[in-house]
């Protein structure tokens, strides 16, 4: 599993929620080189996950296929 996906899955397992994704996962199918995901945890802490190139595409697909 790719590092960014593993980190996102770990945060989701702790009941954290995706707040923002740049660029939007559902708004565009365009190939992107960089994806940034902001995740907010119940205690209020915000985590940013950034993925590049092929990992960015894999992260977008992970989010899209799970309807997150």
mmCIF file of the C-alpha atoms, coordinates in Angstrom:
data_MODEL
# 
_entry.id   MODEL 
# 
loop_
_atom_site.group_PDB 
_atom_site.id 
_atom_site.type_symbol 
_atom_site.label_atom_id 
_atom_site.label_alt_id 
_atom_site.label_comp_id 
_atom_site.label_asym_id 
_atom_site.label_entity_id 
_atom_site.label_seq_id 
_atom_site.pdbx_PDB_ins_code 
_atom_site.Cartn_x 
_atom_site.Cartn_y 
_atom_site.Cartn_z 
_atom_site.occupancy 
_atom_site.B_iso_or_equiv 
_atom_site.pdbx_formal_charge 
_atom_site.auth_seq_id 
_atom_site.auth_comp_id 
_atom_site.auth_asym_id 
_atom_site.auth_atom_id 
_atom_site.pdbx_PDB_model_num 
ATOM 1  C CA . UNK A 1 1  ? 0.000   0.000  0.000   1.00 0.00 ? 1  UNK A CA 1 
ATOM 2  C CA . UNK A 1 2  ? 1.264   3.448  -0.834  1.00 0.00 ? 2  UNK A CA 1 
ATOM 3  C CA . UNK A 1 3  ? 2.380   5.686  2.026   1.00 0.00 ? 3  UNK A CA 1 
ATOM 4  C CA . UNK A 1 4  ? -0.264  8.401  1.513   1.00 0.00 ? 4  UNK A CA 1 
ATOM 5  C CA . UNK A 1 5  ? -3.083  5.846  1.328   1.00 0.00 ? 5  UNK A CA 1 
ATOM 6  C CA . UNK A 1 6  ? -1.818  4.053  4.441   1.00 0.00 ? 6  UNK A CA 1 
ATOM 7  C CA . UNK A 1 7  ? -1.673  7.352  6.335   1.00 0.00 ? 7  UNK A CA 1 
ATOM 8  C CA . UNK A 1 8  ? -5.184  8.323  5.200   1.00 0.00 ? 8  UNK A CA 1 
ATOM 9  C CA . UNK A 1 9  ? -6.571  4.891  6.124   1.00 0.00 ? 9  UNK A CA 1 
ATOM 10 C CA . UNK A 1 10 ? -4.950  5.149  9.562   1.00 0.00 ? 10 UNK A CA 1 
ATOM 11 C CA . UNK A 1 11 ? -6.613  8.529  10.170  1.00 0.00 ? 11 UNK A CA 1 
ATOM 12 C CA . UNK A 1 12 ? -9.987  7.305  8.913   1.00 0.00 ? 12 UNK A CA 1 
ATOM 13 C CA . UNK A 1 13 ? -9.729  4.327  11.286  1.00 0.00 ? 13 UNK A CA 1 
ATOM 14 C CA . UNK A 1 14 ? -9.426  6.860  14.135  1.00 0.00 ? 14 UNK A CA 1 
ATOM 15 C CA . UNK A 1 15 ? -12.787 8.420  13.093  1.00 0.00 ? 15 UNK A CA 1 
ATOM 16 C CA . UNK A 1 16 ? -11.137 11.378 11.364  1.00 0.00 ? 16 UNK A CA 1 
ATOM 17 C CA . UNK A 1 17 ? -12.984 12.880 8.388   1.00 0.00 ? 17 UNK A CA 1 
ATOM 18 C CA . UNK A 1 18 ? -11.769 14.264 5.077   1.00 0.00 ? 18 UNK A CA 1 
ATOM 19 C CA . UNK A 1 19 ? -12.444 17.997 5.035   1.00 0.00 ? 19 UNK A CA 1 
ATOM 20 C CA . UNK A 1 20 ? -10.910 19.138 1.758   1.00 0.00 ? 20 UNK A CA 1 
ATOM 21 C CA . UNK A 1 21 ? -9.194  17.670 -1.249  1.00 0.00 ? 21 UNK A CA 1 
ATOM 22 C CA . UNK A 1 22 ? -7.185  19.780 -3.703  1.00 0.00 ? 22 UNK A CA 1 
ATOM 23 C CA . UNK A 1 23 ? -7.970  19.426 -6.543  1.00 0.00 ? 23 UNK A CA 1 
ATOM 24 C CA . UNK A 1 24 ? -11.450 18.061 -6.027  1.00 0.00 ? 24 UNK A CA 1 
ATOM 25 C CA . UNK A 1 25 ? -11.637 14.297 -6.485  1.00 0.00 ? 25 UNK A CA 1 
ATOM 26 C CA . UNK A 1 26 ? -15.139 14.275 -7.932  1.00 0.00 ? 26 UNK A CA 1 
ATOM 27 C CA . UNK A 1 27 ? -14.990 17.563 -9.843  1.00 0.00 ? 27 UNK A CA 1 
ATOM 28 C CA . UNK A 1 28 ? -12.316 16.559 -12.302 1.00 0.00 ? 28 UNK A CA 1 
ATOM 29 C CA . UNK A 1 29 ? -10.909 13.419 -13.852 1.00 0.00 ? 29 UNK A CA 1 
ATOM 30 C CA . UNK A 1 30 ? -7.920  15.325 -15.167 1.00 0.00 ? 30 UNK A CA 1 
ATOM 31 C CA . UNK A 1 31 ? -4.527  13.822 -14.470 1.00 0.00 ? 31 UNK A CA 1 
ATOM 32 C CA . UNK A 1 32 ? -2.937  15.656 -11.573 1.00 0.00 ? 32 UNK A CA 1 
ATOM 33 C CA . UNK A 1 33 ? 0.659   15.739 -10.387 1.00 0.00 ? 33 UNK A CA 1 
ATOM 34 C CA . UNK A 1 34 ? -0.074  16.775 -6.792  1.00 0.00 ? 34 UNK A CA 1 
ATOM 35 C CA . UNK A 1 35 ? -3.016  15.990 -4.506  1.00 0.00 ? 35 UNK A CA 1 
ATOM 36 C CA . UNK A 1 36 ? -3.463  17.434 -1.026  1.00 0.00 ? 36 UNK A CA 1 
ATOM 37 C CA . UNK A 1 37 ? -6.003  16.027 1.430   1.00 0.00 ? 37 UNK A CA 1 
ATOM 38 C CA . UNK A 1 38 ? -6.939  17.792 4.687   1.00 0.00 ? 38 UNK A CA 1 
ATOM 39 C CA . UNK A 1 39 ? -8.260  15.489 7.394   1.00 0.00 ? 39 UNK A CA 1 
ATOM 40 C CA . UNK A 1 40 ? -9.804  16.669 10.681  1.00 0.00 ? 40 UNK A CA 1 
ATOM 41 C CA . UNK A 1 41 ? -9.774  14.379 13.700  1.00 0.00 ? 41 UNK A CA 1 
ATOM 42 C CA . UNK A 1 42 ? -12.337 14.416 16.547  1.00 0.00 ? 42 UNK A CA 1 
ATOM 43 C CA . UNK A 1 43 ? -9.905  16.212 18.883  1.00 0.00 ? 43 UNK A CA 1 
ATOM 44 C CA . UNK A 1 44 ? -9.744  19.071 16.344  1.00 0.00 ? 44 UNK A CA 1 
ATOM 45 C CA . UNK A 1 45 ? -6.292  18.362 14.936  1.00 0.00 ? 45 UNK A CA 1 
ATOM 46 C CA . UNK A 1 46 ? -5.913  18.816 11.161  1.00 0.00 ? 46 UNK A CA 1 
ATOM 47 C CA . UNK A 1 47 ? -3.580  16.588 9.157   1.00 0.00 ? 47 UNK A CA 1 
ATOM 48 C CA . UNK A 1 48 ? -2.433  17.261 5.593   1.00 0.00 ? 48 UNK A CA 1 
ATOM 49 C CA . UNK A 1 49 ? -1.510  14.419 3.312   1.00 0.00 ? 49 UNK A CA 1 
ATOM 50 C CA . UNK A 1 50 ? 0.248   15.250 0.059   1.00 0.00 ? 50 UNK A CA 1 
ATOM 51 C CA . UNK A 1 51 ? 0.875   12.807 -2.769  1.00 0.00 ? 51 UNK A CA 1 
ATOM 52 C CA . UNK A 1 52 ? 2.787   13.271 -6.029  1.00 0.00 ? 52 UNK A CA 1 
ATOM 53 C CA . UNK A 1 53 ? 2.624   11.789 -9.539  1.00 0.00 ? 53 UNK A CA 1 
ATOM 54 C CA . UNK A 1 54 ? 1.457   8.136  -9.611  1.00 0.00 ? 54 UNK A CA 1 
ATOM 55 C CA . UNK A 1 55 ? 0.773   8.157  -5.882  1.00 0.00 ? 55 UNK A CA 1 
ATOM 56 C CA . UNK A 1 56 ? -1.521  11.189 -6.390  1.00 0.00 ? 56 UNK A CA 1 
ATOM 57 C CA . UNK A 1 57 ? -3.577  9.223  -8.914  1.00 0.00 ? 57 UNK A CA 1 
ATOM 58 C CA . UNK A 1 58 ? -3.751  6.221  -6.582  1.00 0.00 ? 58 UNK A CA 1 
ATOM 59 C CA . UNK A 1 59 ? -4.847  8.415  -3.655  1.00 0.00 ? 59 UNK A CA 1 
ATOM 60 C CA . UNK A 1 60 ? -7.580  10.063 -5.747  1.00 0.00 ? 60 UNK A CA 1 
ATOM 61 C CA . UNK A 1 61 ? -8.810  6.642  -6.862  1.00 0.00 ? 61 UNK A CA 1 
ATOM 62 C CA . UNK A 1 62 ? -8.787  5.369  -3.261  1.00 0.00 ? 62 UNK A CA 1 
ATOM 63 C CA . UNK A 1 63 ? -10.986 8.289  -2.168  1.00 0.00 ? 63 UNK A CA 1 
ATOM 64 C CA . UNK A 1 64 ? -13.247 8.058  -5.210  1.00 0.00 ? 64 UNK A CA 1 
ATOM 65 C CA . UNK A 1 65 ? -13.892 4.298  -4.972  1.00 0.00 ? 65 UNK A CA 1 
ATOM 66 C CA . UNK A 1 66 ? -14.791 4.535  -1.290  1.00 0.00 ? 66 UNK A CA 1 
ATOM 67 C CA . UNK A 1 67 ? -17.068 7.530  -1.729  1.00 0.00 ? 67 UNK A CA 1 
ATOM 68 C CA . UNK A 1 68 ? -15.196 9.526  0.896   1.00 0.00 ? 68 UNK A CA 1 
# 
